[in-house]
Amino acid sequence: MYEKPLPHIDDLNRPYWEAAKRHELVLQRCDSCGHYRYPAGLSCPACLSDKLRWVKVSGRGTVYTWTVIHQLYHPAFTADLPYAVVAVELAEGPRMNTSLTACKIEDIRVGMPVEVVFDDVTEVMTLPRFRPR
């Protein structure tokens, strides 16, 4: 049984989570100017168009920054301490806060190339994470 908090799924982000369940990473892209956005929104932050659609993206990026968490904020993370929270800049532009798998904290570097992997944490929820490539 997965005991960590899970994301709230709503009508706006549902396509993202449905794609993750299929082991695909999708983002919204503006049909007017081509800007990719994450997280999901109702309009493009670059041109304010509401012509957004979900498109599959490469799942590749680089570590933009990270922080190491030493303080326990939720009891479900006790066994993980310390752990890293990583901001990945996707090849398409947006940055995602995530976690790295198959990587020691001391090996994380700004600019490290990473790729998406999918963690099926429950029967209905899959979480995108990243690993070094």
Sequence and secondary structure as in RCSB ss.txt:
>XXXX:A:sequence
MYEKPLPHIDDLNRPYWEAAKRHELVLQRCDSCGHYRYPAGLSCPACLSDKLRWVKVSGRGTVYTWTVIHQLYHP
AFTADLPYAVVAVELAEGPRMNTSLTACKIEDIRVGMPVEVVFDDVTEVMTLPRFRPR
>XXXX:A:secstr
   S      TTTHHHHHHHHTT  EEEEETTT  EESS  SS TTT    EEEEE   EEEEEEEEEE S SSG
GGGGG SEEEEEEEETTS EEEE BSS  GGG  TT EEEEEEEE SSS EEEEEEE 
